[in-house]
Amino acid sequence: SINRNLKCGDIIVFYRTGGFFHGVITTIGIVESVITNIRNEQDFINLCKKRSVFSNQELSKQWKYRPFIVNFLYAYSFPYRINLEKLIELGIIRDVGSVPRGFEKISRSDFEKILKNTKTDENLIVN
């Protein structure tokens, strides 16, 4: 991701790519920490391997892209997933060409639209 301005406590909404009908938002996570000062490839692998779905070989392939590490806490899976078509209709994503490819900030209003359209219990979020 180009955006590396995450901080502890930030809320992450996960979007799974898959096209117009299969690309969906799935989950909420909360940032625990962000690690940007990674000395070398082996340090990167050691920091990731116990909290990643990727093998050491897959992590090694990512090293060339100047990776950073976001540790997050899984918080919630949406009871109803809304797809890319609906995200565009709601104005959360502009069009098919502007699908998120990393971390992108969304407005409070867009977050509230997501909660409403995923049929999320409003009591989940504390102001």
C-alpha positions as CSV (number, residue, x, y, z in Angstrom):
1,S,0.0,0.0,0.0
2,I,1.2,3.5,-0.8
3,N,-0.6,4.8,2.3
4,R,1.5,3.9,5.4
5,N,-0.1,6.4,7.7
6,L,-2.0,3.9,9.9
7,K,-1.8,4.1,13.6
8,C,-2.8,2.0,16.6
9,G,-6.6,2.0,17.0
10,D,-7.5,2.7,13.4
11,I,-10.4,0.7,12.0
12,I,-9.7,-1.3,8.9
13,V,-12.6,-2.5,6.6
14,F,-11.4,-5.4,4.5
15,Y,-12.3,-5.6,0.8
16,R,-11.9,-8.9,-1.0
17,T,-11.3,-8.3,-4.7
18,G,-13.2,-10.3,-7.2
19,G,-14.9,-8.1,-9.7
20,F,-18.3,-6.4,-10.0
21,F,-20.3,-9.1,-8.2
22,H,-17.7,-11.1,-6.2
23,G,-15.6,-8.3,-4.8
24,V,-17.1,-7.7,-1.3
25,I,-16.3,-6.1,2.0
26,T,-16.0,-8.8,4.7
27,T,-14.5,-7.8,8.0
28,I,-13.5,-5.2,10.4
29,G,-10.0,-5.2,12.1
30,I,-8.4,-2.8,14.5
31,V,-4.7,-1.8,14.0
32,E,-2.5,-2.9,16.9
33,S,0.8,-1.7,15.5
34,V,2.6,-0.7,12.3
35,I,6.2,-1.6,11.7
36,T,8.1,0.3,9.0
37,N,11.7,0.1,10.1
38,I,12.5,-3.4,9.0
39,R,16.2,-4.1,8.7
40,N,16.4,-6.9,6.2
41,E,14.5,-9.7,4.5
42,Q,15.1,-12.2,7.3
43,D,13.9,-9.7,9.9
44,F,10.7,-9.2,7.9
45,I,10.0,-12.9,7.7
46,N,10.6,-13.4,11.4
47,L,8.3,-10.5,12.3
48,C,5.5,-11.9,10.0
49,K,5.7,-15.7,10.1
50,K,3.6,-16.3,13.2
51,R,0.8,-13.9,12.2
52,S,0.6,-14.4,8.5
53,V,-1.2,-16.7,6.1
54,F,1.8,-16.6,3.8
55,S,4.6,-19.1,3.8
56,N,8.2,-17.9,4.3
57,Q,8.8,-18.2,0.6
58,E,5.8,-16.0,-0.2
59,L,6.9,-13.5,2.4
60,S,10.4,-13.5,0.8
61,K,8.9,-12.6,-2.6
62,Q,7.2,-9.5,-1.0
63,W,10.5,-8.1,0.3
64,K,11.3,-6.4,-3.0
65,Y,8.2,-4.2,-2.7
66,R,9.4,-2.3,0.4
67,P,6.9,-4.0,2.7
68,F,5.7,-2.7,6.0
69,I,3.8,-4.7,8.6
70,V,0.4,-4.0,10.0
71,N,-0.5,-6.1,13.0
72,F,-4.3,-6.0,13.5
73,L,-6.9,-7.6,15.7
74,Y,-9.8,-9.3,14.0
75,A,-12.9,-7.6,15.4
76,Y,-16.0,-8.5,13.3
77,S,-17.3,-10.2,10.2
78,F,-20.2,-8.4,8.5
79,P,-23.4,-10.4,8.6
80,Y,-24.3,-9.3,5.1
81,R,-21.6,-8.7,2.6
82,I,-22.0,-5.9,0.0
83,N,-20.4,-6.3,-3.3
84,L,-18.6,-3.8,-5.6
85,E,-21.8,-3.1,-7.5
86,K,-23.5,-1.9,-4.3
87,L,-20.4,0.0,-3.1
88,I,-20.4,1.9,-6.4
89,E,-24.2,2.5,-6.1
90,L,-23.7,3.9,-2.6
91,G,-20.9,6.2,-3.7
92,I,-18.3,4.5,-1.5
93,I,-16.2,3.5,-4.4
94,R,-16.3,5.7,-7.5
95,D,-16.1,3.0,-10.2
96,V,-14.6,-0.3,-11.1
97,G,-11.2,1.3,-11.9
98,S,-10.9,2.8,-8.4
99,V,-11.2,-0.4,-6.4
100,P,-8.9,-0.1,-3.3
101,R,-5.5,-1.7,-3.8
102,G,-4.1,-1.0,-0.3
103,F,-5.1,1.1,2.6
104,E,-7.4,4.0,1.7
105,K,-9.1,6.3,4.1
106,I,-12.9,6.5,3.9
107,S,-15.2,9.1,5.4
108,R,-17.3,8.6,8.6
109,S,-20.3,8.9,6.4
110,D,-19.1,6.0,4.1
111,F,-18.3,3.9,7.1
112,E,-21.8,4.4,8.4
113,K,-23.3,3.5,5.0
114,I,-21.2,0.3,5.2
115,L,-22.5,-0.5,8.6
116,K,-26.1,0.1,7.6
117,N,-26.0,-1.9,4.3
118,T,-24.2,-4.8,5.9
119,K,-27.0,-5.0,8.5
120,T,-24.4,-4.5,11.3
121,D,-25.8,-3.9,14.8
122,E,-25.3,-0.1,15.4
123,N,-24.3,-0.9,19.0
124,L,-21.1,-2.5,17.8
125,I,-19.6,1.0,17.2
126,V,-19.1,3.2,20.2
127,N,-18.6,7.0,19.5
